[in-house]
Amino acid sequence: MAKNEKHKFNKTRLKYGSYAAIITAVVIAIVIVINVLVGTLSDKYGLTLDMTRNQLFSLSADAQEYINNLDQDIVIYTTFEAGNGDTTIENALQKIQAASSRISIQNVDPIKNPSFAEQFNSDKATSIARGSLIVTNPEKTRFKVYSQDDLYETTIDYQTYQQKTSGLQVEQRIISALVYITNEDTPMIYLLQGHQEPKLSNLTTLRTSLEDNNYQVEELNLAESDVELKKGDTLMIVSPQIDLSEDERLKIEKFIVNEGGRVIMFRDTVIDAASLERFDSIAAMFDVTFNNDLVGEEDTGAYYNSPFYLVPTYGTHEITNKLSRDGRPAILPVSGSITLSDIERTDIETEVFLTSSANSYAKTDVANENMTTTREEGDPSGPFNLGVTSKRVDAMNDDNSAYFVGFASSSFVQSGDFLSMFGNQDLVLNSLSWMQTEKGSDITISSKSLGSSTLNITTQAQLYTLMAVSIITLPVILLVIGLTVYLRRRHL
């Protein structure tokens, strides 16, 4: 190579090398500036990009709206030891704090300030665990306390029968606390007793869910108690096995007619169809009839594990619209059907929000010990109504209108496992919310799933396509790009 050509070659290499070094330095500087800027915005304003599949660190629209409309200050205390916090919980709280200037968050180290939590103990003998979260007003007159375990949702892995952490409930708990603190009146739910219904102590999951959503829950035996049902109360009837007395029936009827009563009824199929006729008369006040049958499914996509564990179709209704949008099904194990009156009345408004599929069938001979569970000739065909609402309209004063929600199954609320599955819990909470006329106490927030998504390959064609792209196509593309760059630089 001649001396001038060699000098020219070295000069060219120096030129392009300098350009590359400058570009590299500029890119690094830009990355550093962006990183600092994003960190500042995140720390100061809570501006972050949530890349999680379940939007784990983003507020739901309902929560955002409620927090934006807060009209009083709220303080959230965490009780983590210094340097021993829970990053997942802290990140979720940061999003909540960033949504409103009325919310402040403070951590109180329980080691340095051991007596701090005592002011929030309703029972001084019980200490608040480290890592707890306390939501209160500045005066500390109304508050809710959640342990660290309360902020996570756990479910049973039915393959190993071990408990596993499946969801984050920070947003759910905070909104529940905010509703409690900002609303002095707590809606009352009375669980009817005296007819072989399950006790409140046997409905732990249901009770916890209701109390977490700011309902006060108590048992009520109308035959023995002097308590009178009043406006704003809700009467919950779960799987009665023997009938009401006439006096009890009259008390419930008075509650419905005079107080604009709210009744939610979970009925089961019984051997003797005539044994619950006074309960039937309560439902009939809302043009609702519970049929003494069992609904089975032939559509494999409309049941869970068993043809009698129904996965109902959602109707267009305030109770089910969000569940439908989120793709969260309900499961009704062992359900009957419900019939609504065909007679149109201006004072009764009925709607259906749960139905079985067109391939369902009903077994009507439930008193027969030899009843078969498969479809037989003569069995009625679906779809059948499984969940309904009804409103007795008071044209003079809508506040006196009475509300009714009916389910033809009770098993999904009696079983904690079933109530925790899919959309069942929200189905119950949404039903109660639908009956609430005092809006503001009816907001329900679902937990954020911590589950990871998986890629399922179900056919050989999908497998071969994935192998071809990852093993052949991508490496060939990278090889071509590399050779092109090499050859171009070689001739510089």
C-alpha positions in Angstrom: 0.0 0.0 0.0 1.4 3.4 -1.0 2.2 5.9 1.7 -0.5 8.4 0.6 -3.2 5.7 0.4 -2.2 4.3 3.8 -2.4 7.9 5.3 -5.8 8.4 3.6 -7.0 5.0 5.0 -5.9 5.9 8.6 -7.5 9.3 8.3 -10.8 7.8 7.2 -10.8 5.3 10.0 -10.0 8.1 12.5 -12.9 10.1 11.0 -15.5 7.4 11.4 -14.1 6.2 14.7 -14.4 9.8 16.1 -18.0 9.9 14.8 -18.8 6.6 16.5 -17.2 7.8 19.8 -19.2 11.0 19.7 -22.5 9.3 19.0 -21.8 6.8 21.7 -21.1 9.5 24.2 -24.2 11.4 23.2 -26.4 8.3 23.5 -25.0 7.6 27.0 -25.6 11.2 28.1 -29.2 11.1 26.8 -29.9 7.8 28.6 -28.5 9.3 31.9 -30.6 12.5 31.5 -33.8 10.5 30.8 -33.1 8.1 33.7 -32.6 11.0 36.1 -35.7 12.8 34.7 -37.9 9.7 35.0 -36.7 9.0 38.5 -37.5 12.6 39.6 -41.0 12.5 38.1 -41.6 9.1 39.7 -40.4 10.2 43.1 -42.2 13.6 43.1 -45.3 13.0 41.1 -45.7 9.2 41.1 -45.4 9.1 37.3 -44.5 5.6 36.3 -45.2 3.3 33.5 -47.0 0.1 34.7 -45.8 -2.7 32.5 -47.4 -5.5 34.5 -50.0 -7.7 32.8 -52.6 -7.1 35.5 -51.8 -3.3 35.9 -50.6 -4.2 39.4 -49.5 -0.6 40.2 -52.2 1.3 38.4 -55.4 2.5 40.0 -58.7 1.2 38.7 -61.1 3.8 37.3 -63.4 3.5 40.2 -60.6 4.0 42.8 -59.2 6.9 40.9 -62.6 8.6 40.8 -63.3 8.1 44.4 -59.9 9.3 45.5 -60.2 12.4 43.3 -63.5 13.3 45.0 -62.1 13.1 48.6 -63.3 16.1 50.6 -61.2 15.4 53.7 -57.6 14.7 54.6 -56.5 11.1 55.1 -53.3 9.8 56.7 -51.9 6.3 55.9 -49.4 5.0 58.4 -47.2 2.0 57.7 -45.3 0.3 60.5 -42.3 -1.2 58.8 -38.9 -1.4 60.5 -36.3 0.8 58.9 -34.8 -0.9 55.9 -37.3 -3.7 56.1 -40.3 -2.5 54.1 -42.4 -4.3 51.5 -41.6 -2.8 48.1 -44.7 -4.1 46.5 -47.0 -2.5 49.1 -45.0 0.7 49.1 -45.2 1.1 45.3 -48.9 0.6 45.4 -49.3 3.1 48.2 -47.2 5.6 46.2 -49.7 5.4 43.4 -52.6 6.1 45.8 -50.8 9.1 47.4 -50.0 10.6 44.0 -53.7 10.5 43.0 -54.7 13.1 45.7 -53.1 15.8 47.7 -55.4 14.9 50.5 -53.6 11.6 51.2 -50.4 11.6 53.1 -48.3 8.5 53.9 -46.0 8.2 56.9 -43.9 5.2 58.1 -43.6 4.8 61.9 -40.8 2.4 62.9 -42.3 0.2 65.6 -38.9 -0.3 67.1 -38.2 3.3 67.6 -41.8 4.2 68.6 -43.3 1.1 70.2 -46.3 2.9 71.7 -47.5 4.6 68.5 -49.9 1.8 67.4 -51.6 1.5 70.8 -53.9 4.5 70.0 -55.4 2.5 67.2 -56.1 -0.7 69.2 -59.8 -1.2 70.1 -58.5 -3.9 72.4 -55.4 -2.7 74.3 -54.4 -6.3 75.0 -53.9 -6.9 71.3 -50.9 -5.3 69.7 -50.8 -4.2 66.1 -48.4 -6.4 64.2 -45.3 -4.9 62.6 -45.8 -4.3 58.9 -49.4 -3.3 59.4 -51.1 -0.4 57.6 -53.3 2.1 59.4 -55.7 4.4 57.5 -57.2 7.2 59.5 -58.4 10.8 59.6 -56.1 13.4 61.1 -58.1 13.3 64.3 -57.7 9.5 64.6 -61.4 9.2 65.4 -62.2 6.8 62.6 -59.7 4.3 61.3 -59.0 0.8 59.9 -56.1 -1.4 60.6 -54.8 -4.0 58.2 -52.0 -6.5 58.8 -49.5 -7.2 56.1 -51.3 -10.5 55.4 -54.5 -8.6 54.9 -52.9 -6.8 52.0 -52.3 -10.0 50.0 -54.9 -12.4 48.7 -54.3 -16.1 49.2 -55.9 -19.1 47.4 -55.6 -22.8 47.5 -53.5 -24.6 44.8 -55.7 -27.6 44.1 -52.8 -29.6 42.7 -50.7 -29.4 45.9 -53.5 -28.3 48.3 -51.1 -25.6 49.6 -51.9 -21.9 50.1 -50.3 -19.5 47.7 -50.2 -15.7 47.4 -52.3 -14.9 44.4 -53.2 -11.2 44.5 -52.5 -7.8 45.9 -55.3 -6.1 47.9 -53.7 -2.8 48.8 -56.1 -0.7 46.6 -59.1 -2.7 47.7 -58.3 -2.3 51.4 -57.5 1.5 51.1 -60.7 2.3 49.2 -62.7 0.2 51.8 -61.1 2.2 54.6 -61.7 5.5 52.8 -65.4 4.7 52.4 -65.6 3.8 56.0 -63.9 6.9 57.3 -65.8 9.3 55.0 -69.2 7.8 55.6 -70.6 7.9 59.1 -73.5 5.5 58.4 -72.6 1.8 57.9 -75.1 -0.2 55.9 -76.6 -3.1 58.0 -77.0 -6.6 56.7 -79.1 -9.0 58.8 -78.5 -12.7 58.2 -81.9 -14.5 58.8 -81.8 -17.3 61.4 -84.3 -19.8 62.8 -84.9 -21.9 59.7 -81.9 -24.1 59.8 -79.8 -21.6 57.8 -76.0 -21.6 58.2 -74.7 -19.5 61.1 -72.6 -16.4 60.6 -69.7 -18.3 62.2 -69.9 -20.8 59.4 -69.8 -18.1 56.7 -66.3 -16.7 57.5 -65.3 -15.8 54.0 -68.6 -14.1 53.3 -68.6 -12.2 56.5 -65.0 -11.0 56.0 -65.8 -9.9 52.5 -68.9 -7.9 53.6 -67.1 -6.3 56.6 -64.1 -5.4 54.4 -66.6 -3.6 52.2 -68.0 -1.6 55.1 -71.2 -3.6 55.8 -72.1 -4.4 59.4 -73.3 -8.0 59.6 -75.4 -9.5 62.3 -77.7 -12.5 62.8 -81.4 -11.9 63.2 -84.1 -14.4 64.4 -87.4 -12.6 63.8 -89.2 -15.1 66.1 -87.0 -14.3 69.1 -85.6 -10.8 68.6 -87.2 -7.4 69.2 -85.1 -5.9 66.4 -87.3 -4.3 63.7 -86.0 -4.1 60.2 -85.9 -0.5 59.1 -85.1 1.6 56.0 -81.6 1.1 54.7 -81.3 -2.4 56.1 -80.7 -5.5 54.0 -82.2 -8.9 54.9 -80.0 -11.8 53.7 -81.6 -15.2 53.4 -79.3 -18.1 52.8 -80.6 -21.7 52.2 -83.6 -21.9 54.6 -84.7 -25.5 55.2 -87.9 -24.9 57.1 -90.6 -22.3 56.5 -91.2 -18.9 58.1 -93.9 -18.6 60.7 -96.9 -16.4 59.7 -95.7 -13.7 62.2 -92.2 -13.7 60.6 -93.7 -13.5 57.1 -95.7 -10.4 58.2 -92.7 -8.7 59.6 -90.7 -9.2 56.4 -93.7 -8.0 54.3 -94.0 -4.9 56.5 -90.3 -4.3 56.0 -90.7 -4.5 52.2 -93.9 -2.4 51.9 -93.4 0.2 54.6 -89.6 0.6 54.7 -88.6 0.0 51.1 -86.8 -3.1 52.2 -83.9 -4.8 50.5 -83.9 -8.6 50.4 -81.2 -10.9 48.9 -82.2 -14.6 48.8 -79.9 -17.6 48.1 -82.3 -20.6 47.6 -81.5 -24.3 47.3 -83.6 -27.1 45.8 -85.4 -29.0 48.5 -87.2 -32.4 48.5 -90.6 -31.0 49.5 -91.4 -28.1 47.2 -94.3 -27.0 49.4 -92.3 -26.7 52.6 -91.1 -23.1 52.0 -94.3 -21.6 50.8 -94.1 -18.5 53.0 -90.6 -17.8 51.7 -92.1 -18.3 48.2 -94.7 -15.6 49.0 -91.9 -13.2 49.9 -90.3 -13.8 46.5 -93.7 -13.6 44.8 -94.1 -10.0 46.1 -91.4 -9.2 43.5 -92.9 -11.4 40.8 -90.2 -14.0 41.3 -90.7 -17.8 41.6 -88.0 -20.3 42.6 -88.5 -23.6 40.8 -87.7 -26.8 42.7 -85.4 -28.3 40.1 -81.8 -28.8 39.3 -80.1 -27.4 36.2 -77.5 -29.4 34.4 -75.3 -28.4 31.4 -74.3 -30.3 28.3 -72.2 -27.4 27.0 -68.7 -28.2 28.3 -67.8 -24.5 28.2 -70.7 -23.7 30.5 -69.8 -25.8 33.5 -66.8 -26.3 35.8 -65.7 -29.9 36.5 -69.3 -31.2 36.8 -72.4 -30.6 34.6 -74.1 -29.3 37.8 -71.4 -26.8 38.6 -72.7 -24.1 36.3 -70.7 -21.3 34.7 -73.6 -18.9 33.9 -73.9 -16.5 31.0 -73.9 -12.8 32.1 -76.7 -10.6 31.1 -76.5 -6.8 30.5 -76.9 -5.6 34.1 -75.2 -3.3 36.6 -74.3 -6.3 38.7 -72.5 -8.2 35.9 -71.3 -5.6 33.4 -67.8 -5.1 34.9 -67.3 -8.9 35.5 -68.2 -9.5 31.8 -65.8 -6.8 30.6 -63.0 -8.2 32.8 -63.7 -11.8 31.6 -64.2 -13.1 35.2 -66.8 -15.9 35.3 -69.0 -17.0 38.1 -69.6 -20.5 39.3 -72.9 -21.7 40.7 -72.6 -25.2 42.1 -75.9 -27.1 42.3 -78.4 -24.5 41.1 -82.1 -24.5 40.4 -83.9 -22.2 38.1 -86.0 -19.0 38.5 -89.2 -17.9 36.7 -90.3 -14.3 36.4 -93.9 -13.3 35.9 -95.1 -12.8 32.4 -97.6 -10.2 33.5 -96.3 -6.7 32.8 -96.7 -4.3 35.8 -95.7 -0.7 36.1 -94.9 -1.1 39.7 -92.5 -4.1 39.3 -89.3 -4.0 37.3 -87.6 -7.4 36.9 -84.3 -8.2 35.1 -82.2 -11.3 34.6 -78.4 -11.2 35.1 -77.5 -14.9 35.1 -78.7 -17.6 32.7 -77.7 -21.1 31.8 -76.8 -22.0 28.2 -79.2 -23.1 25.5 -77.8 -26.7 25.9 -78.8 -26.9 29.6 -81.6 -29.0 31.0 -83.6 -29.2 34.2 -84.3 -32.2 36.4 -87.7 -31.7 38.0 -88.1 -35.0 39.9 -85.8 -34.1 42.7 -87.9 -36.0 45.3 -87.2 -39.2 43.4 -84.3 -41.1 45.0 -83.6 -42.8 41.6 -83.4 -39.5 39.7 -80.7 -39.6 37.0 -78.3 -36.7 36.5 -78.1 -36.9 32.7 -80.6 -35.4 30.2 -83.7 -37.6 29.6 -86.6 -37.3 27.2 -89.1 -34.9 28.7 -86.6 -32.8 30.7 -87.1 -29.1 30.1 -84.5 -27.4 28.0 -82.7 -24.1 28.7 -81.7 -21.5 28.9 -82.9 -21.0 32.5 -82.8 -17.9 34.7 -80.2 -18.4 37.6 -80.0 -14.9 39.0 -82.6 -12.1 38.9 -83.3 -8.7 40.3 -86.6 -7.0 41.0 -87.7 -3.6 42.1 -91.1 -2.7 43.7 -91.4 0.9 42.5 -93.0 3.5 44.7 -94.1 6.0 42.2 -94.7 8.7 44.8 -91.3 8.4 46.5 -88.5 6.3 44.9 -86.7 6.2 48.3 -89.4 3.9 49.4 -88.9 1.5 46.5 -88.0 -2.1 47.6 -85.3 -4.2 46.1 -84.8 -7.9 45.7 -81.9 -10.1 44.4 -82.5 -13.8 43.9 -80.0 -16.6 43.3 -81.1 -20.2 42.8 -78.0 -21.5 44.5 -76.5 -20.9 48.0 -73.4 -23.2 47.8 -71.2 -20.6 46.3 -71.6 -18.3 49.3 -71.5 -21.0 51.9 -68.2 -22.4 50.7 -65.2 -20.1 51.2 -63.3 -21.8 48.4 -66.1 -21.2 45.9 -66.8 -17.6 47.1 -63.1 -16.8 46.5 -63.1 -18.2 43.0 -63.2 -16.1 39.9 -66.0 -13.5 40.0 -68.2 -15.0 42.8 -67.2 -12.6 45.5 -67.8 -9.5 43.4 -71.1 -11.0 42.1 -72.4 -10.9 45.7 -70.9 -7.5 46.5 -72.3 -6.0 43.2 -75.7 -7.4 44.0 -75.7 -5.6 47.4 -74.4 -2.5 45.7 -77.2 -2.6 43.2 -79.7 -2.3 46.1 -78.0 0.6 47.7 -79.8 3.9 47.2 -77.2 5.9 49.2 -74.4 5.8 46.6 -70.9 6.3 47.8 -70.9 3.2 50.1 -71.4 0.9 47.2 -68.0 0.9 45.5 -66.2 -2.4 45.2 -62.6 -2.9 44.1 -61.2 -6.2 43.0 -57.7 -7.4 44.1 -54.8 -7.2 41.6 -53.7 -10.6 40.5 -50.0 -11.5 41.1 -50.2 -14.5 38.7 -47.9 -14.6 35.6 -49.1 -15.4 32.2 -47.9 -18.4 30.3 -47.5 -19.2 26.6 -49.5 -22.4 25.8 -48.5 -24.3 22.7 -51.3 -26.6 21.8 -50.5 -27.9 18.3 -47.4 -29.2 16.5 -47.8 -26.4 13.9 -47.4 -23.8 16.6 -44.3 -25.6 18.0 -42.7 -25.9 14.5 -43.4 -22.2 13.8 -41.8 -21.1 17.1 -38.8 -23.3 16.4 -38.4 -22.0 12.9 -38.5 -18.3 14.0 -36.2 -18.7 17.0 -33.7 -21.2 15.7 -33.5 -20.4 12.0 -35.1 -17.1 11.0 -33.8 -14.7 13.7 -30.2 -16.1 13.6 -30.1 -15.8 9.8 -31.3 -12.2 10.0 -28.7 -11.3 12.6 -26.0 -13.0 10.5 -26.9 -11.0 7.3 -26.9 -7.8 9.3 -23.5 -8.6 10.8 -21.9 -9.5 7.4 -23.3 -6.4 5.8 -21.8 -4.1 8.5 -18.5 -6.0 8.3 -18.2 -5.7 4.5 -19.1 -2.0 4.5 -16.5 -1.2 7.2 -13.8 -3.3 5.4 -14.0 -1.1 2.3 -13.9 2.2 4.1 
